[in-house]
Amino acid sequence: MSRRMPTLVAVGALTATTVLIATTADASTQHQHRTSAPHHTPLTVHLQSTTAKASGSVGVFGASLGDFQVVRGITGTKAGKSALLDVSDDIAIASVVNPVRGNDALFCDGDDKVFVAKHIRTSPQLLMTPINTHRFTGEGGSGYDSFCFGVAMHGKFALATADSQGLIQLIRKNGGWKIDTRVKFPGHNDADNPHRRGWIDVKDSTTKATLLNQVQIAPRALRNGKFLAVALDRDEDKAKRDTAVVFSDVGTAKPKVMGAIDGRALAINDDEFGHMVYGTGGMAFVPGSANKALILTRTGFAVLGLNNPAHPRLKNKKSIGGTGSAEPNSITISKDGDHVAVAVGSTVYAYKNVRAAIAKGKRFKLQTSFHVSSDVDDVITDVGYTSNNNLLVLHGPSSSDTGWALTVVRKVPAGHHVIKGSTSTTGPADRGSLSLYRTP
């Protein structure tokens, strides 16, 4: 069903942050696309432990009922819960922790707001008032509302999707996040008005993208000091072709749309359990790189060639054998940049030789494949490598929001995985909600 719906009624500003001592809610939630604005309760932080000492690596992922779970100790044998951030009474769909020092984070719940949190590594706290993106209704085309399904961040700038034909640029200033009004993109919207400040439009470019709902920023700048970003159009309304769009100069006052690639190979839609790929799950940049990335395809993954950003290419496609009709759910690359793990259904597939596959077209080499649960109903929505190459796996029963877990798996890059501790949680609404801060 389409999300190009009549304009949503603006939700009133949130006025207070409530701090409660509580445990994770286990009530189930049903993922659905809204036709009217949900009622937002005050932002809530469920404190699960408190400490003034900064954690090293931390992780954030979606749970049920609009909650984002923050965990620490992810380089050990079991993740420890530090806070449950209640952003809304709907769905927790996308998160990003600032890769520079890891102190702040941004969240999306599929509505017209971007939620902001600080002190992620010490005592996580949501800011009282989220960033309202309702002003961008109609910027991507007549009838397009602004729904955030993906967000990316690097230091002092960020990008948010609007499930529309463009992106929203954010900037960190005076310790807070806001829409980057330096950006004045050329051209007009369908109402013949100049684009609103902060909007990066793709409608008038050569791209066929219509519903951008995932975005990633390269970890490092190019030699010219500018950053690349890639946004993905993957939507359940289109069964045959999806699109990747490349942007340059993001974070500056003049971001640019460089090029795009579309095709059936990128068409990942609802999996057999009804999960979409949103958030961070659709692709992964090689850590520390400016233009090296892998991207999920309908049958596995491929190198996303970005040497010429104006003409991106899909190269060295790798089909994952024995998966049947299952589509890939999530992809992550190890800190050394040479190992990749992909979740397909209830199975993790781990490969090596990433650097040679990207640079020279060499083949990816399968090292191991494994399940983290013996439950036949188990599904993996997210995987993520930590700074010491622990693999975090978010998984649970497809038939319920309860009984989910974040499991630590060690030694996957060595090809002989060791499953360690699991932390109980509730199920996310969709694939791609997991984000990590990896210590340098």
C-alpha positions as CSV (number, residue, x, y, z in Angstrom):
1,M,0.0,0.0,0.0
2,S,1.3,3.5,-0.8
3,R,2.4,6.0,1.7
4,R,1.7,8.9,-0.7
5,M,-1.2,10.0,1.5
6,P,-3.0,13.2,2.4
7,T,-1.1,15.6,4.6
8,L,-0.8,14.4,8.2
9,V,-2.1,16.6,11.0
10,A,0.9,18.1,12.8
11,V,1.4,16.7,16.3
12,G,1.8,19.2,19.1
13,A,5.2,19.8,20.6
14,L,6.3,17.4,23.3
15,T,6.8,19.3,26.5
16,A,8.4,17.0,29.0
17,T,10.7,14.0,29.4
18,T,9.5,11.4,32.0
19,V,12.2,9.3,33.7
20,L,10.9,6.0,35.0
21,I,12.5,2.8,36.4
22,A,11.1,0.0,34.3
23,T,11.8,-3.1,32.3
24,T,11.3,-3.9,28.7
25,A,7.7,-4.0,27.7
26,D,6.7,-7.4,26.2
27,A,3.4,-6.3,24.7
28,S,3.2,-7.2,21.0
29,T,2.9,-4.5,18.3
30,Q,1.6,-4.8,14.8
31,H,3.4,-3.1,11.9
32,Q,1.1,-1.1,9.8
33,H,1.3,1.9,7.5
34,R,-0.6,4.8,9.0
35,T,-3.3,6.8,7.3
36,S,-3.5,9.4,10.0
37,A,-1.1,10.7,12.6
38,P,-0.5,8.6,15.7
39,H,-1.0,10.0,19.1
40,H,2.4,10.7,20.7
41,T,2.8,10.1,24.4
42,P,5.6,12.0,26.3
43,L,9.1,10.8,25.5
44,T,10.1,8.2,28.1
45,V,13.4,6.8,29.2
46,H,13.3,3.5,31.0
47,L,16.6,3.4,32.9
48,Q,17.9,-0.1,33.2
49,S,21.3,0.8,34.7
50,T,23.0,4.1,35.4
51,T,26.7,5.0,35.4
52,A,28.8,8.1,34.9
53,K,31.6,6.1,33.2
54,A,31.5,6.2,29.4
55,S,31.0,2.9,27.7
56,G,33.3,1.9,24.8
57,S,31.2,0.5,21.9
58,V,27.5,0.7,22.3
59,G,24.5,-0.5,20.2
60,V,20.9,0.7,19.6
61,F,18.1,-1.3,18.0
62,G,14.3,-1.2,17.7
63,A,12.0,-3.0,20.0
64,S,8.3,-3.1,20.1
65,L,5.9,-0.2,20.9
66,G,8.1,2.5,19.6
67,D,11.0,1.7,22.0
68,F,14.7,1.8,21.1
69,Q,16.9,-0.4,23.3
70,V,20.4,0.8,24.1
71,V,23.0,-1.8,25.1
72,R,26.6,-1.6,26.2
73,G,29.4,-4.1,26.8
74,I,28.9,-5.4,23.2
75,T,32.6,-6.3,22.9
76,G,32.2,-8.8,25.7
77,T,30.3,-12.0,25.9
78,K,26.9,-10.5,26.5
79,A,25.3,-7.1,25.9
80,G,24.0,-5.2,28.9
81,K,20.9,-3.0,28.7
82,S,21.5,0.6,29.7
83,A,18.3,2.3,28.7
84,L,15.0,1.8,26.8
85,L,14.1,5.0,24.9
86,D,10.4,5.4,24.2
87,V,10.1,7.7,21.2
88,S,6.5,7.1,20.3
89,D,3.6,4.7,20.7
90,D,4.1,3.3,17.2
91,I,7.2,1.7,15.6
92,A,10.9,2.0,16.3
93,I,12.3,1.6,12.8
94,A,15.7,3.3,12.3
95,S,18.6,4.5,14.4
96,V,22.1,5.9,14.1
97,V,24.7,6.5,16.7
98,N,27.2,9.2,15.9
99,P,30.4,7.5,14.6
100,V,32.4,10.4,16.0
101,R,32.7,9.8,19.7
102,G,29.3,8.1,19.9
103,N,27.7,10.6,22.3
104,D,24.5,11.3,20.4
105,A,22.0,9.5,18.3
106,L,19.0,10.0,15.9
107,F,15.9,7.8,15.6
108,C,13.0,7.4,13.2
109,D,9.6,5.8,13.9
110,G,8.2,6.1,10.3
111,D,6.4,9.4,11.0
112,D,7.3,13.0,10.2
113,K,9.8,13.5,13.1
114,V,13.4,12.7,13.8
115,F,14.1,12.0,17.5
116,V,17.3,13.1,19.2
117,A,19.2,11.5,22.1
118,K,22.4,12.5,23.9
119,H,24.8,10.9,26.4
120,I,24.4,7.5,24.6
121,R,27.6,6.1,26.1
122,T,26.9,7.3,29.7
123,S,23.3,7.9,30.6
124,P,21.1,7.9,27.5
125,Q,18.6,10.8,27.4
126,L,16.0,11.8,24.8
127,L,15.6,15.5,24.1
128,M,12.1,16.8,24.9
129,T,11.2,18.0,21.4
130,P,12.0,16.0,18.2
131,I,12.9,17.6,14.9
132,N,9.6,18.1,13.0
133,T,10.0,17.4,9.2
134,H,6.3,18.0,8.4
135,R,7.4,21.1,6.5
136,F,8.8,18.9,3.7
137,T,5.3,17.6,2.7
138,G,5.0,18.0,-1.0
139,E,8.7,18.7,-1.6
140,G,9.3,15.3,-3.4
141,G,6.2,15.6,-5.4
142,S,2.5,16.4,-5.1
143,G,0.9,14.1,-2.5
144,Y,4.2,13.0,-0.9
145,D,4.2,13.3,2.9
146,S,7.4,13.2,5.0
147,F,7.9,9.8,6.7
148,C,11.3,9.0,8.2
149,F,12.4,5.4,7.6
150,G,16.1,5.9,7.5
151,V,18.8,8.2,9.1
152,A,22.5,8.5,8.8
153,M,25.0,10.7,10.7
154,H,28.7,11.7,10.6
155,G,30.0,14.1,13.3
156,K,28.1,17.4,12.8
157,F,25.8,16.6,9.9
158,A,23.1,14.0,9.2
159,L,20.7,12.9,6.5
160,A,17.1,11.7,7.0
161,T,14.9,10.0,4.5
162,A,11.4,11.3,3.9
163,D,10.0,8.2,2.0
164,S,9.9,10.7,-0.8
165,Q,11.9,11.9,-3.8
166,G,14.7,13.4,-1.8
167,L,16.5,13.7,1.6
168,I,16.6,16.1,4.5
169,Q,19.9,17.4,5.7
170,L,20.4,18.1,9.4
171,I,23.2,19.9,11.2
172,R,24.6,19.8,14.7
173,K,25.0,23.3,16.1
174,N,25.5,24.5,19.7
175,G,25.1,21.0,21.0
176,G,21.8,20.3,19.3
177,W,20.5,19.0,16.0
178,K,18.3,20.9,13.6
179,I,17.3,21.2,9.9
180,D,20.3,22.6,7.9
181,T,18.9,25.8,6.5
182,R,22.1,26.5,4.7
183,V,20.9,24.1,2.0
184,K,18.9,25.9,-0.7
185,F,18.5,23.3,-3.4
186,P,17.8,24.7,-6.9
187,G,14.5,24.2,-8.6
188,H,10.8,24.2,-7.6
189,N,8.4,21.6,-6.1
190,D,5.1,20.7,-7.8
191,A,3.4,23.7,-6.3
192,D,5.9,25.8,-8.2
193,N,7.4,27.0,-4.9
194,P,11.2,27.1,-4.3
195,H,12.3,24.0,-2.4
196,R,12.4,24.5,1.4
197,R,15.7,24.9,3.0
198,G,17.3,21.7,4.1
199,W,15.8,19.6,1.2
200,I,17.9,17.7,-1.3
201,D,15.7,16.9,-4.3
202,V,16.2,14.0,-6.7
203,K,13.0,14.3,-8.7
204,D,14.4,16.4,-11.5
205,S,17.6,14.3,-11.8
206,T,18.1,11.2,-13.9
207,T,17.2,8.9,-11.1
208,K,14.1,6.8,-11.1
209,A,13.9,6.8,-7.3
210,T,10.5,7.7,-5.9
211,L,10.5,6.6,-2.2
212,L,14.0,6.9,-0.6
213,N,13.8,5.1,2.7
214,Q,17.4,4.1,3.6
215,V,20.6,6.2,3.7
216,Q,24.2,5.7,4.5
217,I,27.1,8.2,4.7
218,A,30.7,7.1,3.9
219,P,32.9,6.8,7.0
220,R,35.7,9.0,5.5
221,A,35.8,12.0,3.2
222,L,37.2,11.8,-0.4
223,R,40.5,13.4,-1.2
224,N,38.7,16.6,-1.9
225,G,37.4,16.7,1.7
226,K,33.8,16.0,0.6
227,F,31.6,13.0,1.7
228,L,29.6,10.6,-0.4
229,A,26.3,9.2,0.7
230,V,24.0,6.6,-0.8
231,A,20.2,6.4,-0.4
232,L,18.1,3.5,-1.4
233,D,14.6,3.3,-2.7
234,R,13.2,-0.1,-1.6
235,D,9.5,-0.2,-1.2
236,E,6.8,-2.9,-0.9
237,D,4.8,-1.2,-3.6
238,K,7.3,-2.0,-6.3
239,A,7.9,-5.7,-7.0
240,K,10.5,-5.5,-9.8
241,R,12.9,-2.6,-9.7
242,D,14.5,-0.6,-6.9
243,T,17.1,2.1,-6.9
244,A,20.4,3.3,-5.3
245,V,21.1,7.1,-5.5
246,V,24.6,8.6,-4.9
247,F,25.1,12.0,-3.4
248,S,28.2,14.1,-3.0
249,D,29.2,17.1,-0.9
250,V,26.8,16.0,1.8
251,G,27.2,18.0,5.0
252,T,28.0,21.2,3.0
253,A,25.7,24.0,2.0
254,K,25.5,22.6,-1.5
255,P,25.0,18.8,-1.6
256,K,24.7,17.3,-5.0
257,V,22.8,14.3,-6.7
258,M,25.5,12.5,-8.7
259,G,23.9,9.4,-10.2
260,A,21.8,6.3,-9.7
261,I,21.5,2.7,-10.5
262,D,18.3,0.7,-10.6
263,G,17.2,-2.8,-11.4
264,R,15.6,-6.0,-10.4
265,A,18.7,-7.1,-8.5
266,L,18.1,-4.4,-5.9
267,A,14.4,-5.3,-5.4
268,I,14.2,-6.5,-1.8
269,N,10.7,-6.3,-0.6
270,D,8.8,-7.9,2.3
271,D,10.4,-11.0,3.6
272,E,8.3,-14.1,4.3
273,F,7.6,-12.7,7.7
274,G,6.4,-9.3,6.6
275,H,9.6,-7.4,7.5
276,M,10.9,-4.6,5.2
277,V,14.5,-3.5,4.9
278,Y,14.7,0.0,6.3
279,G,17.3,1.9,8.5
280,T,20.8,0.6,8.2
281,G,20.3,-2.9,6.9
282,G,20.5,-2.5,3.1
283,M,24.1,-1.8,2.6
284,A,27.5,-1.3,4.4
285,F,30.5,0.9,3.7
286,V,33.9,-0.6,4.4
287,P,35.0,0.9,7.7
288,G,37.4,3.8,7.2
289,S,36.7,4.1,3.5
290,A,35.4,6.9,1.3
291,N,33.8,5.1,-1.5
292,K,33.9,1.3,-0.9
293,A,30.6,-0.4,-0.1
294,L,28.7,-3.7,-0.3
295,I,24.9,-3.7,-1.0
296,L,22.2,-6.4,-0.5
297,T,20.7,-7.8,-3.7
298,R,17.6,-9.9,-4.2
299,T,19.6,-13.1,-4.1
300,G,22.7,-12.1,-2.0
301,F,25.0,-9.1,-2.1
302,A,27.3,-7.2,-4.5
303,V,30.0,-4.6,-4.6
304,L,28.5,-1.1,-5.1
305,G,31.0,0.6,-7.4
306,L,31.5,4.2,-6.5
307,N,34.8,5.2,-8.1
308,N,32.7,7.3,-10.5
309,P,29.8,8.5,-8.3
310,A,28.0,9.8,-11.4
311,H,27.8,6.3,-12.8
312,P,27.5,3.8,-9.9
313,R,27.7,0.1,-10.8
314,L,26.8,-3.2,-9.3
315,K,29.8,-5.5,-9.5
316,N,30.9,-8.9,-8.4
317,K,27.5,-10.1,-7.5
318,K,27.4,-13.0,-5.0
319,S,24.4,-15.3,-4.8
320,I,24.0,-17.1,-1.5
321,G,23.2,-20.7,-2.4
322,G,20.7,-22.8,-0.6
323,T,18.5,-19.9,0.4
324,G,15.5,-20.9,-1.6
325,S,13.0,-18.0,-1.8
326,A,14.4,-16.3,1.3
327,E,15.8,-12.8,0.7
328,P,18.8,-11.3,2.6
329,N,17.9,-9.2,5.6
330,S,21.1,-7.5,6.8
331,I,24.8,-7.0,5.9
332,T,27.8,-5.9,8.0
333,I,31.5,-5.6,7.4
334,S,34.2,-6.3,10.0
335,K,36.5,-3.5,11.3
336,D,39.4,-4.8,9.3
337,G,37.3,-4.4,6.1
338,D,38.0,-7.9,4.8
339,H,35.1,-9.9,6.2
340,V,31.3,-9.7,5.6
341,A,28.4,-11.3,7.3
342,V,24.9,-11.5,5.8
343,A,21.7,-12.6,7.4
344,V,19.3,-14.6,5.2
345,G,16.1,-15.9,7.0
346,S,17.4,-17.6,10.1
347,T,21.0,-18.1,8.9
348,V,24.2,-16.1,9.0
349,Y,26.6,-16.5,6.1
350,A,30.2,-15.2,6.7
351,Y,32.7,-14.5,3.9
352,K,36.2,-13.2,3.6
353,N,38.3,-11.6,0.8
354,V,36.2,-8.4,0.8
355,R,39.1,-6.1,0.0
356,A,40.3,-8.1,-3.0
357,A,36.7,-8.5,-4.2
358,I,36.2,-4.8,-4.2
359,A,39.5,-3.7,-5.6
360,K,40.3,-6.5,-8.1
361,G,37.0,-8.4,-8.7
362,K,38.2,-11.5,-6.8
363,R,35.6,-13.9,-5.5
364,F,34.2,-13.8,-2.0
365,K,35.1,-16.9,0.0
366,L,32.5,-18.5,2.2
367,Q,34.0,-19.3,5.6
368,T,31.0,-20.5,7.7
369,S,27.2,-20.4,8.0
370,F,25.2,-21.0,11.1
371,H,22.0,-20.5,13.1
372,V,21.9,-18.8,16.4
373,S,18.7,-20.5,17.5
374,S,17.2,-24.0,17.0
375,D,13.7,-22.5,16.8
376,V,12.3,-23.3,13.4
377,D,10.3,-20.0,13.6
378,D,13.4,-17.9,14.2
379,V,14.3,-15.0,11.9
380,I,17.3,-12.7,11.9
381,T,16.5,-9.0,11.2
382,D,19.9,-7.5,11.8
383,V,23.6,-8.3,12.1
384,G,26.5,-5.9,13.1
385,Y,30.2,-6.3,13.7
386,T,31.7,-4.5,16.8
387,S,35.1,-3.0,17.1
388,N,36.6,-6.3,18.2
389,N,34.7,-8.3,15.6
390,N,32.1,-9.7,17.8
391,L,29.0,-10.3,15.6
392,L,25.7,-9.0,17.1
393,V,22.7,-10.9,15.9
394,L,19.1,-9.6,16.5
395,H,16.7,-12.5,16.1
396,G,13.5,-14.0,17.4
397,P,10.3,-15.9,16.5
398,S,8.5,-14.6,13.4
399,S,5.1,-15.2,14.9
400,S,5.6,-13.0,18.0
401,D,7.2,-9.8,19.3
402,T,8.2,-11.5,22.5
403,G,11.0,-14.0,22.9
404,W,13.5,-12.0,20.9
405,A,17.2,-11.7,21.7
406,L,20.5,-9.9,20.8
407,T,23.1,-12.6,20.7
408,V,26.9,-12.2,20.7
409,V,28.8,-14.5,18.4
410,R,32.6,-14.5,18.5
411,K,35.3,-15.5,16.1
412,V,33.1,-15.3,13.0
413,P,35.9,-13.8,10.8
414,A,38.2,-16.7,11.8
415,G,35.6,-19.1,10.3
416,H,34.8,-21.0,13.5
417,H,32.1,-19.1,15.3
418,V,31.4,-19.3,19.0
419,I,27.9,-18.4,20.2
420,K,28.0,-16.6,23.5
421,G,25.4,-14.7,25.6
422,S,22.0,-13.5,24.6
423,T,20.2,-10.5,25.9
424,S,16.4,-10.7,25.9
425,T,14.3,-8.0,24.1
426,T,11.2,-7.6,22.1
427,G,10.9,-7.8,18.3
428,P,11.5,-4.8,16.0
429,A,9.0,-3.7,13.5
430,D,11.3,-4.2,10.5
431,R,14.8,-5.1,9.4
432,G,17.6,-2.5,9.7
433,S,17.0,-0.9,13.1
434,L,20.4,-1.9,14.6
435,S,23.2,0.7,14.7
436,L,26.5,0.6,16.5
437,Y,29.2,2.9,17.8
438,R,32.5,1.1,17.2
439,T,35.4,2.4,19.3
440,P,38.4,3.5,17.1
